[in-house]
Each structure stands twice: as structure tokens, then as C-alpha cells.
Amino acid sequence: MKVWLECILSEEVLDLRTFLIILEIIVSLGLIASVLLQSGRSAGFSGTISGGAEQLMGNKARGMDVILRKMTTVCAILFIVLAIILVAIQ
């Protein structure tokens, strides 16, 4: 009876691990896509000045940049949490 129970539990853990790995792959692809789709910042000294001016004036990114920034944050947090869980159940 004990061997049978351990076999069922190991199959459930294996199924959970497979599900988490697939979820990790999907989240990582979402993270890659959200980072690549974001618009680039101005480079160099002029970018530093304009970035400071935007912060002082209170201009915020609009539209797609806001959505992509939030998507990047959520995907990054999910990626880290899933990676920790996968290491813990290994």
C-alpha cells in the first residue's frame, strides 16, 4: 500500500513539474517578447538630459510602452517565482 501511494505521489509531482516547466517556457517567451517590443531610450548625454527633463515635467510613457513595461514586470516576477519553485521540487 505504501509503495502504491508513493508511486501516485511521484506521478503527481512529475505532472506538476512538467506543467511548471511548460509554464516557465511560456513566461520566458513572454518576457523576451515584452523586452524586445519596448521602444529604446535615447542613448548618450542627450538621452540623459531628456530623461531628466521628462521626470521633472512629469511626462509618462503612454499607450503600448506602459502595457509592455507592466508585462515585463509581471513576467519577470513570475519567471523568478517559477524558477525557485522548480528548484525546490527538484
Secondary structure, DSSP 8 states (H G I E B T S, - for coil): -HHHHHHHHHHHHHHHHHHHHHHHHHHHHHHHHHHHHS-----HHHHHHHHHHHHHHT----THHHHHHHHHHHHHHHHHHHHHHHHHH-
